[in-house]
Amino acid sequence: HFFGQQFIELVMIAKEHRGKGYGKKLITYFQQKIATEKLFTSTNQSNVPMQNLLIQLGFVESGYIENLDEGDAELIFCFIKNH
């Protein structure tokens, strides 16, 4: 949980399987199954493909955390159910 809301901690797709829709299917599944109003996740600032996927799936950027990975901020994203 993340401040009382559900949080997707980590999504990893092997390089040879990227671009085939597996990440989209996983995140869509989580969006459909959430028991709370909001679903949060995060990705590094350098991970532009994941940022684009999250935005495509209706997530909005909700802030960032510095100093987890040196020089690569962690961007927080939020999906609001029925929004």
RODO-932583 format. One record per residue (C-alpha): residue number from 1; x, y, z. Coordinates in steps of 0.02 Angstrom, whole numbers. Layout:
N
   seq     east    north       up
   NUM        X        Y        Z
...
//
This chain:
83
   seq     east    north       up
     1        0        0        0
     2       50      179      -30
     3      -28      304       92
     4     -183      195      104
     5     -193      167      -84
     6     -138       21     -191
     7       32       29     -275
     8      109      -69     -418
     9      284      -92     -349
    10      373     -163     -500
    11      334     -216     -678
    12      475     -297     -775
    13      465     -367     -951
    14      614     -460    -1023
    15      697     -364    -1165
    16      652     -494    -1295
    17      468     -480    -1248
    18      452     -290    -1241
    19      340     -202    -1364
    20      219     -348    -1374
    21       87     -278    -1256
    22      127     -382    -1102
    23      159     -230     -992
    24       -2     -150    -1050
    25     -100     -309    -1011
    26      -25     -321     -836
    27      -60     -141     -790
    28     -235     -147     -865
    29     -269     -301     -759
    30     -215     -208     -602
    31     -323      -58     -650
    32     -475     -172     -663
    33     -441     -260     -497
    34     -403     -114     -380
    35     -505     -108     -221
    36     -463       74     -186
    37     -508      231     -283
    38     -329      263     -334
    39     -187      157     -401
    40       -9      221     -392
    41      152      166     -475
    42      319      243     -516
    43      458      237     -642
    44      626      318     -666
    45      635      483     -758
    46      746      396     -886
    47      613      264     -925
    48      517      360    -1058
    49      431      205    -1133
    50      352      164     -964
    51      300      345     -938
    52      215      345    -1108
    53      126      181    -1070
    54       61      246     -904
    55       -4      406     -984
    56      -86      303    -1123
    57     -174      201     -988
    58     -244      353     -899
    59     -114      382     -764
    60      -62      560     -721
    61      105      616     -654
    62       89      651     -468
    63      263      704     -412
    64      436      633     -394
    65      563      571     -269
    66      745      618     -281
    67      896      517     -221
    68      831      340     -243
    69      937      315     -399
    70     1076      443     -411
    71     1035      570     -547
    72      875      481     -603
    73      721      540     -508
    74      578      420     -474
    75      418      488     -552
    76      255      445     -463
    77       99      412     -567
    78      -83      396     -511
    79     -234      315     -593
    80     -404      366     -524
    81     -540      237     -549
    82     -696      300     -639
    83     -613      465     -677
//
